[in-house]
Amino acid sequence: MKKILISGANSYIGTSFENYVKQWANEYEVDTVDMVDENWNNKSFLGYDTVFHVAGIAHIKETKENAPLYYKVNRDLVYEVAKKVKEEGVKQFIFLSSMSVYGMETGVINRDTVPAPKSDYGKSKLQAEELISPLQDSMFNIAILRPPMIYGKGCKGNYVKLERFALKSPIFPDIKNKRSMIYIDNLCEFVKLLIDDYSGGLFFPQNGEYVCTSEMVKLICETHGKKIRVTKLFNLLLRLIKNSTVNKVFGDLIYEKKISKYSNRYVVYDFQTSIRLTEK
């Protein structure tokens, strides 16, 4: 039986993973530790096979005042936990980083793409990666995940904003774009496989298909029995607008498929099924 410790209690991804592996209750034992204060340091990590670190600051508006918090939680805490994990004999540390380390709103990302984060969130995640990577050795594997947008039932973030707009608006722009995304259960399966294999390295999990925003909106509405009209009427205007929000919704931002290959088994649900499961 694999013993797994999730560092970051009550997080969406940590809780989702814990619930996901309950399907194999005889194979995985999962505990969590709260990271909101210093008491986590009193928790013994002895006997665990893997620590999956999901604690972090995200989905809050960045300001000059809260910038230090990003580096304290998303960078310094990660390093402190990783050191303790290694010192106490755990074989594997999985760190949830982000596609945000690239600082890109549009484009294609491959293994040669150099990270250039623009936000404190992205900078703190990349700096955490750089701090923990030297801890890797023959007895201790570090797996760094840079997932794209994660979505699923109960998930916060941009998907929820798009969902609300889709269910209120009678029309939506019909722009054919491509976005890398990952459904929460596909991500959980990916992490499970990393744990099974004691894998280390840099990973880019994503769904099997790229996502077109207008197709996603239509599918969300269809799941709720709502009709929405997609139109090319606004396409030219939207392509002329140089705006971060417009880029995030209608621009192309993808990982090359070949860098995401780990095992075809981790894509448990196709895109259409994942939206129906998210919306039901």
C-alpha positions in Angstrom: 0.0 0.0 0.0 1.2 3.5 -0.9 1.2 6.0 1.9 0.6 9.6 0.6 0.7 12.8 2.5 -1.0 15.9 1.0 0.5 19.1 2.3 -2.3 21.6 2.1 -5.6 20.7 3.8 -8.9 21.6 2.2 -7.4 22.6 -1.1 -9.5 21.8 -4.2 -6.8 19.7 -5.9 -5.7 17.9 -2.7 -9.3 17.1 -1.7 -10.1 16.0 -5.2 -7.1 13.6 -5.3 -7.9 12.2 -1.9 -11.5 11.4 -3.1 -10.3 10.1 -6.5 -8.0 7.4 -5.1 -10.7 6.1 -2.7 -11.6 3.9 -5.7 -8.5 1.9 -4.7 -8.9 2.0 -0.9 -6.7 -1.1 -0.5 -3.8 0.4 -2.5 -3.6 4.0 -1.3 -3.7 5.5 2.2 -3.9 9.3 2.1 -3.4 11.8 5.0 -3.4 15.6 4.9 -1.6 18.2 6.9 -2.7 21.8 7.3 -0.1 24.4 6.2 -1.7 27.6 7.4 0.6 27.9 10.5 3.9 26.5 11.7 2.4 23.4 13.3 3.0 21.4 10.1 6.7 21.2 11.1 5.7 19.1 14.1 4.1 16.5 11.8 6.3 13.4 11.2 6.8 12.5 7.5 8.4 9.2 8.4 6.8 6.2 6.7 5.2 8.1 3.8 6.1 7.1 0.2 5.1 10.4 -1.4 4.3 14.0 -0.3 2.0 15.8 -2.7 2.4 19.6 -2.1 -0.7 21.5 -3.2 -0.7 24.4 -0.6 -0.4 27.8 -2.3 -1.8 31.3 -2.9 -3.9 31.7 -6.1 -7.1 33.2 -7.3 -6.7 36.5 -5.4 -6.0 39.9 -7.0 -2.3 40.7 -6.8 -1.3 44.0 -5.1 1.9 45.5 -3.8 0.7 44.7 -0.3 0.1 41.0 -0.8 3.2 40.3 -3.0 5.4 39.1 -0.1 2.7 36.5 0.8 3.1 34.9 -2.7 6.8 34.3 -2.1 6.4 33.2 1.5 3.8 30.6 0.6 4.5 29.7 -3.0 8.2 29.6 -2.7 9.7 29.6 0.8 7.2 27.2 2.3 7.7 24.8 -0.7 11.4 24.6 -0.1 11.0 24.1 3.7 8.6 21.3 3.1 10.7 19.6 0.4 13.8 19.7 2.7 11.9 18.1 5.6 10.4 15.5 3.2 13.9 14.5 2.0 15.5 14.6 5.5 12.8 12.2 6.9 13.3 9.6 4.2 10.3 10.1 1.9 11.1 8.9 -1.6 9.1 11.3 -3.7 8.0 14.9 -3.6 5.4 16.2 -6.1 5.1 19.9 -6.5 2.1 21.6 -8.2 3.6 24.4 -10.2 1.7 26.2 -13.0 1.7 27.1 -16.7 1.9 30.7 -15.4 5.7 30.3 -15.1 5.9 31.0 -18.8 4.2 34.4 -18.5 2.4 33.8 -21.8 -1.2 34.7 -22.8 -0.9 33.3 -26.3 1.4 31.0 -28.1 2.8 27.4 -28.2 4.9 26.0 -25.4 7.4 23.3 -26.0 10.3 21.9 -23.9 12.6 24.7 -25.2 10.3 27.5 -24.2 12.1 29.6 -21.6 9.9 30.6 -18.6 9.4 34.3 -18.2 6.7 34.9 -15.5 5.1 38.3 -15.3 2.9 37.8 -12.2 4.0 37.3 -8.6 2.1 34.0 -8.7 4.1 32.8 -11.7 7.4 34.2 -10.4 7.0 32.6 -7.0 6.1 29.2 -8.5 9.2 29.3 -10.8 11.5 30.3 -8.0 10.1 27.4 -5.9 11.0 25.0 -8.7 14.5 26.4 -8.9 15.0 26.1 -5.1 13.8 22.5 -4.8 15.3 21.0 -8.0 18.9 20.6 -6.5 17.4 18.3 -3.8 16.8 15.6 -6.4 19.2 12.6 -6.1 19.2 8.9 -6.7 17.2 8.3 -3.5 14.8 11.2 -3.8 12.6 12.0 -6.8 11.1 15.4 -7.3 8.2 15.7 -9.8 7.3 19.2 -10.9 3.9 19.7 -12.6 3.0 22.7 -14.7 -0.6 22.1 -15.5 -2.7 24.5 -17.7 -6.1 25.7 -16.5 -7.7 23.1 -14.2 -11.5 22.7 -14.2 -14.0 20.5 -12.6 -17.0 20.6 -10.3 -16.4 23.1 -7.5 -13.2 24.5 -9.0 -12.6 28.2 -8.7 -11.0 30.4 -11.3 -11.6 31.4 -15.0 -13.8 28.4 -15.8 -16.4 29.6 -13.3 -16.4 33.1 -14.8 -16.9 31.8 -18.3 -19.6 29.4 -17.1 -21.6 32.2 -15.5 -21.3 34.4 -18.6 -22.4 31.5 -20.8 -25.5 30.8 -18.8 -26.5 34.5 -18.8 -25.7 35.7 -22.3 -27.9 34.9 -25.4 -24.9 35.1 -27.8 -21.2 34.3 -27.8 -18.3 35.1 -30.3 -17.6 32.2 -32.6 -13.8 32.3 -32.6 -11.9 29.1 -33.4 -9.1 29.1 -30.9 -7.1 26.4 -29.0 -6.4 26.2 -25.3 -4.6 23.6 -23.2 -6.7 22.6 -20.2 -7.0 19.7 -17.9 -10.0 18.1 -16.2 -9.5 17.5 -12.4 -9.9 13.7 -12.7 -7.4 13.5 -15.5 -5.0 15.5 -13.3 -5.6 13.2 -10.4 -5.0 10.1 -12.5 -1.8 11.6 -13.8 -0.6 12.2 -10.2 -1.6 8.6 -9.2 0.6 7.3 -12.1 3.5 9.4 -11.0 3.2 8.0 -7.5 2.9 4.4 -8.8 6.1 4.9 -10.8 8.0 7.0 -8.2 8.7 9.4 -11.1 10.7 12.6 -11.0 11.1 15.3 -13.5 9.2 18.1 -15.2 5.7 17.3 -16.4 3.0 19.1 -18.5 -0.3 17.2 -18.1 -3.2 18.2 -20.2 -6.4 16.8 -21.7 -6.2 14.7 -24.8 -7.9 17.4 -26.9 -7.3 21.2 -27.1 -10.3 23.3 -26.1 -12.1 25.8 -28.3 -13.7 28.4 -26.0 -16.9 28.8 -28.1 -17.3 25.0 -28.3 -16.9 24.8 -24.5 -19.5 27.5 -24.0 -22.0 25.7 -26.3 -21.4 22.5 -24.4 -21.9 24.1 -21.0 -25.2 25.6 -22.2 -26.3 22.4 -23.8 -25.7 20.5 -20.5 -28.1 23.0 -18.8 -30.7 22.8 -21.6 -30.0 26.5 -22.6 -29.7 27.7 -26.2 -27.0 30.1 -27.1 -26.2 31.6 -30.5 -22.5 31.8 -31.5 -21.7 34.5 -34.0 -18.7 35.8 -36.0 -20.1 39.3 -35.8 -17.6 40.4 -33.1 -14.6 38.4 -34.4 -12.7 41.2 -36.1 -13.2 43.6 -33.2 -12.0 41.1 -30.7 -8.9 40.3 -32.7 -8.0 44.0 -32.9 -8.4 44.5 -29.1 -5.1 44.1 -27.3 -6.5 43.1 -23.9 -5.3 40.5 -21.4 -8.8 39.2 -20.7 -9.6 38.9 -24.4 -6.4 37.0 -25.0 -7.1 34.6 -22.2 -10.6 33.8 -23.4 -10.1 33.8 -27.2 -6.4 33.5 -27.9 -4.4 30.3 -28.5 -2.3 29.0 -25.6 -1.2 25.4 -25.8 1.4 22.9 -24.8 2.7 20.8 -27.7 1.1 17.4 -27.4 4.3 15.5 -27.4 5.7 17.1 -24.2 2.6 16.0 -22.3 3.0 12.3 -23.1 3.6 10.3 -20.0 1.0 7.6 -20.4 -2.2 7.6 -22.4 -3.9 6.1 -19.4 -4.1 9.3 -17.5 -6.7 10.8 -19.9 -9.6 9.1 -18.1 -12.3 11.4 -19.6 -12.6 13.1 -23.0 -13.5 16.8 -23.1 -17.2 16.4 -23.7 -17.7 14.0 -20.8 -15.6 16.2 -18.5 -17.9 19.2 -19.2 -21.0 17.1 -18.5 -19.5 15.8 -15.3 -18.5 19.4 -14.2 -21.9 20.8 -15.0 -24.2 18.1 -13.8 
